[in-house]
Amino acid sequence: MSRIPNVSLSNGVLMPAAVFGVYQIRDLKECQKAVEDAIAAGYRAIDTAASYGNEAAVGHAIKACGLDRRELFITTKLWVEDASEEGARRAIDRSLDLLGLDYLDLYLIHQPVGDVYGAWRTMQSFYQNKILRAIGVSNFASDRFIDFAHHNAICPHVNQIEINPFCQQQETLPILNKFGTTPVAWAPFAEGKNNLFTHPTLESIAHRYERTVGQIVLRYVHQLGAVVIAKTVRPERMVENLNIFDFELEEDDMKRIAALDTNTSQFFSHRDPKIIEWMCSRHIEH
Ligand SMILES: NC(=O)c1ccc[n+]([C@@H]2O[C@H](COP(=O)([O-])OP(=O)(O)OC[C@H]3O[C@@H](n4cnc5c(N)ncnc54)[C@H](OP(=O)(O)O)[C@@H]3O)[C@@H](O)[C@H]2O)c1
């Protein structure tokens, strides 16, 4: 397997460039097995969230894998109902408890909704106390991100956003770069939407490099400068999705994939009032 490189966050913390994601693996036994398989395949970074309802399963897998805690990079996220100064305190404690950990490598505000400034003040103080090694945001569009970055003591170390061939964030990436914030790509495969895995352009490039479409897509997002998070429950795909660091896409192929961008989310808009209403009213049972 090709070695997974590290990316240095703006505070010097090293984050693996390939992360295993557990969104929509709701069955807790299946989630624990997937994380154990992912670690066996070579993953060292896991991405979960309070809202995924599977932090405890991730915690069981961390314990069962037998690796030294310092070899792992664990990310989880704050849901909207806890986006406040006091709520973030509760949420961080709860996530640590469910994961069975005494520190997190990265903690993110999941959505740009709620009292995110209050939540960030708490996160900054947990960061100063070394309970969070790095802190960041997720789903912050450029305008929200610039405002937030300018009006807090600590600029987010990470912004986790949707990045895939159909939604490439070409406007956002240079802005994050300017602030020293590392982009992390969720849904790099767009969850297979738009027939991504059988797209003729991606298939023809995959054929030339003797790689799979999945590997071409992950390599493309890596070459855009983002950390990639991929989800699969199949061990053979975990290995496949990690084998992207021993080849490079040439400029012409980068351009062909750049041309697939529709500059539109494959899921939903963070400016849709119905989506914001849903986020504001969603309660998570723990
Ligand atoms: N911050 C946020 O708001 C946010 C939102 C969404 C996701 N995320 C994070 O990002 C992670 C990844 O995103 P995602 O899970 O939404 O979608 P994704 O990784 O783009 O796609 C996952 C889908 O692709 C399939 N797949 C994976 N590898 C494959 C391969 N090599 N060949 C063919 N099919 C493959 C999986 O099926 P199988 O499982 O059957 O293999 C699954 O259906 C999440 O798990 C989560 O950690 C964050």
The ligand as a Gaussian input file, in Angstrom:
#p B3LYP/6-31G(d) Opt

LIG

0 1
 N      -19.386000      17.649000       7.356000
 C      -20.434000      17.211000       6.716000
 O      -21.508000      17.884000       6.676000
 C      -20.384000      15.882000       6.014000
 C      -21.405000      15.526000       5.118000
 C      -21.309000      14.285000       4.474000
 C      -20.224000      13.466000       4.713000
 N      -19.252000      13.822000       5.616000
 C      -18.085000      12.941000       5.896000
 O      -17.491000      12.554000       4.680000
 C      -17.498000      11.129000       4.570000
 C      -17.623000      10.696000       3.119000
 O      -18.813000      11.186000       2.535000
 P      -20.077000      10.273000       2.208000
 O      -20.041000       9.081000       3.078000
 O      -21.270000      11.126000       2.262000
 O      -19.927000       9.873000       0.690000
 P      -18.766000       9.354000      -0.306000
 O      -17.560000       8.942000       0.458000
 O      -18.659000      10.322000      -1.417000
 O      -19.461000       8.078000      -0.937000
 C      -19.744000       6.933000      -0.210000
 C      -20.419000       5.939000      -1.170000
 O      -19.484000       5.496000      -2.160000
 C      -19.380000       4.074000      -2.138000
 N      -17.943000       3.775000      -2.366000
 C      -16.917000       4.045000      -1.537000
 N      -15.746000       3.693000      -2.115000
 C      -16.046000       3.191000      -3.328000
 C      -15.272000       2.678000      -4.394000
 N      -13.933000       2.599000      -4.319000
 N      -15.910000       2.230000      -5.521000
 C      -17.264000       2.291000      -5.616000
 N      -18.064000       2.783000      -4.637000
 C      -17.459000       3.238000      -3.506000
 C      -19.885000       3.632000      -0.792000
 O      -20.551000       2.391000      -0.862000
 P      -20.115000       1.129000       0.060000
 O      -20.108000       1.576000       1.490000
 O      -21.178000       0.101000      -0.243000
 O      -18.762000       0.730000      -0.450000
 C      -20.912000       4.722000      -0.461000
 O      -22.159000       4.397000      -1.055000
 C      -18.670000      10.726000       5.471000
 O      -18.645000       9.364000       5.834000
 C      -18.498000      11.682000       6.630000
 O      -17.473000      11.229000       7.491000
 C      -19.325000      15.032000       6.257000

